[in-house]
Amino acid sequence: MTDDQSSWTGAVTERLRCCVCGESTDESPDYVLVELTAPPAGTRQWLGAHAGHLNAVLAEGFNVEVHLM
């Protein structure tokens, strides 16, 4: 991770497109990285998203908060 929040990628090597709108997340200050796992095999899938878009499609009671690292 770099000191520049607009280029943070998390556990992947580059920012992923928003899984909700399909647009680029480059330079987006509300970029989030979501990890899905499938036990017992332990397989993983990463999804990138704009936090605002993700909040719009989550079930009631769930929300994403962005904390600058």
KEVEXFI-444201 format. One record per residue (C-alpha): x, z, y; residue in three letters; chain. Coordinates in Angstrom, 1 decimal, always signed. Layout:
+--------+--------+--------+------+-----+
!   east !     up !  north ! type ! mol !
+--------+--------+--------+------+-----+
!      X !      Z !      Y !  ALA !   A !
...
+--------+--------+--------+------+-----+
! end
This chain:
+--------+--------+--------+------+-----+
!   east !     up !  north ! type ! mol !
+--------+--------+--------+------+-----+
!   +0.0 !   +0.0 !   +0.0 !  MET !   A !
!   +1.2 !   -0.7 !   +3.5 !  THR !   A !
!   +0.7 !   +1.2 !   +6.7 !  ASP !   A !
!   -1.7 !   -1.5 !   +7.9 !  ASP !   A !
!   -5.2 !   -0.7 !   +6.7 !  GLN !   A !
!   -6.3 !   -4.3 !   +7.2 !  SER !   A !
!   -3.9 !   -5.5 !   +4.4 !  SER !   A !
!   -4.5 !   -2.6 !   +1.9 !  TRP !   A !
!   -5.1 !   -4.1 !   -1.6 !  THR !   A !
!   -5.3 !   -1.0 !   -3.8 !  GLY !   A !
!   -4.6 !   -1.4 !   -7.5 !  ALA !   A !
!   -4.6 !   -5.2 !   -7.4 !  VAL !   A !
!   -2.0 !   -7.5 !   -5.8 !  THR !   A !
!   -4.3 !   -9.2 !   -3.3 !  GLU !   A !
!   -7.7 !   -8.5 !   -1.7 !  ARG !   A !
!  -10.6 !   -9.7 !   -3.6 !  LEU !   A !
!  -13.6 !  -11.6 !   -2.2 !  ARG !   A !
!  -16.7 !   -9.5 !   -1.5 !  CYS !   A !
!  -18.7 !   -9.3 !   -4.7 !  CYS !   A !
!  -21.9 !   -9.2 !   -2.7 !  VAL !   A !
!  -21.6 !  -11.9 !   +0.0 !  CYS !   A !
!  -18.7 !  -13.9 !   -1.6 !  GLY !   A !
!  -16.8 !  -14.1 !   +1.7 !  GLU !   A !
!  -13.2 !  -13.1 !   +2.3 !  SER !   A !
!  -12.3 !   -9.5 !   +2.9 !  THR !   A !
!   -9.0 !  -10.3 !   +4.6 !  ASP !   A !
!   -8.6 !   -8.2 !   +7.8 !  GLU !   A !
!  -11.8 !   -6.3 !   +7.0 !  SER !   A !
!  -11.6 !   -2.6 !   +7.9 !  PRO !   A !
!  -14.3 !   -1.6 !   +5.5 !  ASP !   A !
!  -12.8 !   -3.2 !   +2.3 !  TYR !   A !
!  -13.3 !   -1.2 !   -0.9 !  VAL !   A !
!  -12.1 !   -1.8 !   -4.4 !  LEU !   A !
!  -14.3 !   -0.8 !   -7.3 !  VAL !   A !
!  -13.1 !   -0.3 !  -10.8 !  GLU !   A !
!  -15.5 !   -0.8 !  -13.7 !  LEU !   A !
!  -14.4 !   +0.4 !  -17.2 !  THR !   A !
!  -15.8 !   -0.3 !  -20.6 !  ALA !   A !
!  -15.1 !   +2.4 !  -23.1 !  PRO !   A !
!  -14.0 !   +2.7 !  -25.9 !  PRO !   A !
!  -11.8 !   -0.4 !  -25.5 !  ALA !   A !
!  -10.6 !   +0.7 !  -22.1 !  GLY !   A !
!  -11.0 !   -2.7 !  -20.5 !  THR !   A !
!  -11.2 !   -2.8 !  -16.7 !  ARG !   A !
!  -12.7 !   -5.1 !  -14.1 !  GLN !   A !
!  -12.0 !   -4.9 !  -10.4 !  TRP !   A !
!  -14.5 !   -5.8 !   -7.7 !  LEU !   A !
!  -13.8 !   -6.1 !   -4.0 !  GLY !   A !
!  -16.5 !   -5.6 !   -1.4 !  ALA !   A !
!  -17.3 !   -4.9 !   +2.2 !  HIS !   A !
!  -18.5 !   -1.3 !   +2.2 !  ALA !   A !
!  -21.6 !   -2.1 !   +4.3 !  GLY !   A !
!  -22.6 !   -4.9 !   +1.8 !  HIS !   A !
!  -22.1 !   -2.6 !   -1.2 !  LEU !   A !
!  -24.2 !   +0.1 !   +0.4 !  ASN !   A !
!  -27.0 !   -2.4 !   +0.9 !  ALA !   A !
!  -27.3 !   -3.1 !   -2.8 !  VAL !   A !
!  -26.6 !   +0.4 !   -4.3 !  LEU !   A !
!  -29.4 !   +2.5 !   -5.7 !  ALA !   A !
!  -30.9 !   +5.1 !   -3.5 !  GLU !   A !
!  -28.7 !   +8.2 !   -3.3 !  GLY !   A !
!  -25.5 !   +6.3 !   -3.8 !  PHE !   A !
!  -23.3 !   +5.3 !   -0.9 !  ASN !   A !
!  -19.8 !   +4.2 !   -0.1 !  VAL !   A !
!  -17.7 !   +5.9 !   +2.6 !  GLU !   A !
!  -14.5 !   +4.5 !   +3.9 !  VAL !   A !
!  -11.7 !   +6.9 !   +4.6 !  HIS !   A !
!   -8.5 !   +5.5 !   +6.1 !  LEU !   A !
!   -5.6 !   +6.2 !   +3.9 !  MET !   A !
+--------+--------+--------+------+-----+
! end
